[in-house]
Amino acid sequence: MKQKNGVRKGQISNLHVWLLSFVYGLLAIFAVAATMRLPFYVAVHDYGRLIGLVLFWFVVLAGLADNLHTHLILWQQAYKTTNQAQTMHIAPKS
């Protein structure tokens, strides 16, 4: 089934990837800020917040790793496309 804007289902735009980079960067900053409170959580034996902090870090690091992987895939696709375009325009010497 065709979509209105001509973009295939599953194709990711560069804007989407960079927007997620910004969002995960902000989440990483929030995770670092929450980690600064770690000694307080240990001192008052607040294990719920400690577990929440560990889970939050897991989500942030998994998101950053996935986003980095997506950047790598898009870079490889762009590199392959430019190489194919360059090889197609080479005229044989006679």
C-alpha positions in Angstrom: 0.0 0.0 0.0 1.4 3.4 -1.0 1.6 6.2 1.5 0.8 9.8 0.6 4.3 11.3 1.1 6.1 8.5 -0.9 8.1 7.4 2.1 8.2 3.6 2.5 7.0 2.1 5.8 10.0 1.5 8.1 12.2 4.1 6.5 13.7 6.5 9.1 14.4 10.1 8.3 17.6 11.9 9.4 15.4 14.5 11.3 13.8 11.7 13.3 17.2 10.3 14.2 18.6 13.6 15.3 15.5 14.5 17.3 15.8 11.2 19.2 19.5 12.0 19.7 18.5 15.3 21.4 15.8 13.5 23.5 18.2 10.8 24.7 20.8 13.4 25.4 18.4 15.2 27.7 17.5 12.0 29.4 21.2 11.3 29.9 21.6 14.7 31.6 18.6 13.9 33.8 20.1 10.5 34.7 23.4 12.1 35.7 21.5 14.6 37.8 19.6 11.8 39.5 22.8 10.0 40.1 24.2 13.0 42.0 21.5 12.1 44.7 22.8 8.5 44.9 24.6 9.0 48.3 21.4 10.4 49.8 19.3 7.4 48.6 21.8 5.0 50.1 21.9 6.9 53.4 18.2 6.8 53.9 17.9 3.2 52.6 15.5 4.3 49.8 15.8 1.1 47.7 12.8 2.0 45.5 14.6 5.0 44.1 17.8 3.1 43.7 16.1 0.4 41.7 14.3 3.2 39.7 17.6 4.9 39.0 19.2 1.7 37.8 16.2 1.1 35.5 16.3 4.7 34.3 20.0 4.3 33.4 19.2 1.0 31.6 16.5 2.8 29.4 18.8 5.7 28.7 21.8 3.6 27.7 19.7 1.2 25.6 18.1 4.2 23.8 21.5 5.8 23.2 23.0 2.5 21.9 20.0 2.0 19.6 20.2 5.6 18.4 23.9 5.3 17.7 23.3 2.1 15.8 20.6 3.8 13.7 23.0 6.7 12.9 25.6 4.1 11.8 23.0 2.4 9.5 22.0 5.7 7.9 25.6 6.7 7.4 26.3 3.3 5.7 23.3 3.7 3.5 24.3 7.2 2.5 27.9 6.0 1.8 26.7 3.1 -0.3 24.4 5.4 -2.3 27.1 7.9 -3.0 29.5 5.1 -4.0 27.0 3.6 -6.4 26.2 7.0 -7.9 29.9 7.7 -8.5 30.5 4.3 -10.1 27.5 4.7 -12.4 28.8 8.0 -13.9 32.2 6.7 -14.9 32.6 6.5 -18.6 35.0 3.9 -20.0 38.1 5.2 -21.7 38.5 4.2 -25.3 
